[in-house]
Amino acid sequence: MALPIQSTPTYRTTLPSNGQEVEYRPFLVKEQKILVMARESQKQDDMMRSVKKMIDATTFEKLDVDELAMVDLEWLFVKIRSVSIGETSKLVLNCENKECFETHPYDLNLEEIDIVGSLPDDNKVMINDDVGLTLRVPSVKDLNNIDKLDDNMKAVEIVKRCIVNIFDSENVYEGTDLDKSELNEFVDSLTFGQLELIGNFFDDLPKLSHEYEFTCSGCGTENKKKLEGLQSFF
């Protein structure tokens, strides 16, 4: 005799990057175990793989998770986690005073997480009077293996992966037609000022964010900081 398997409730949400409506369910015990193991490993790649598998399952395999914008992946993760194990995530925060090692428990209400930033009206970034780039919003697959790089190289690699084309007053050079060495040469030839202009495009994109503040009980430092990125809400 087969044991009864209960059905799970379903919910709907709208993706912040494009307004697409998505149906989802809570994650199951077997899926939570995978997330716990990934969190304990402290490796971003492990966390990302586990979150992708969980979202694929809980959205009934109707999404191409690799093609989601990162803000959509983070949004779905928070929404699914909220209906699965509650709206409160218990975090442990460190004091910003480098000489203080006090930690502080913090109950994060997932419903209070905001989306900050906006999609640009124009995906073109001019790096001088004649040359510009067309960029796209980074997708989940653009962050594959990015954790292996240092912070400076992460930013450069994301730029390379998100170039749709490079153009000047006479020609348009499609990113798909450029080989890796040509793309590397172009990006390596950018000045820091030009790289900063391109970086502003990515910095202004929508992302999940939550501000917190507390007074450290150990040293009295007033702490005020933003939580951003998937790992902050994991």
HULINWO-V957913 format. One record per pair of residues at least 6 apart in sequence whose C-alpha atoms are under 6 Angstrom apart, sorted by the first residue. I is the first residue (numbers start at 1). GAP is how many residues later the second one is. Records with the same first field share a line. If there is no record, write none. Layout:
BEGIN
I: GAP ; GAP
END
This chain:
BEGIN
10: 14 ; 15
11: 12 ; 13
12: 10 ; 11
13: 8 ; 9
14: 6 ; 7
15: 57
23: 36
24: 34 ; 35
25: 33
26: 54 ; 57 ; 58
27: 57
35: 15
38: 8 ; 9
66: 74 ; 75
67: 72
68: 71 ; 72
69: 69 ; 70
70: 69 ; 70
71: 136
74: 156
87: 22 ; 23
88: 20 ; 21 ; 22
89: 18 ; 19
90: 16 ; 17
91: 14 ; 15
92: 12 ; 13 ; 14
93: 10 ; 11
94: 9
102: 116
113: 96 ; 97
114: 94 ; 95
115: 92 ; 93
116: 90 ; 91
117: 87 ; 88 ; 89
118: 87 ; 88
119: 86
123: 11 ; 12
124: 9 ; 10
125: 7 ; 8
126: 6
127: 67
130: 38 ; 39
131: 36 ; 37
132: 34 ; 35
133: 32 ; 33
134: 30 ; 31
135: 27 ; 28 ; 29
136: 26
164: 11
165: 8 ; 9 ; 10
166: 6 ; 7
167: 6
208: 20
209: 18 ; 19
210: 16 ; 17
211: 14 ; 15
212: 12 ; 13
213: 10 ; 11
214: 9
215: 6 ; 7 ; 8
END
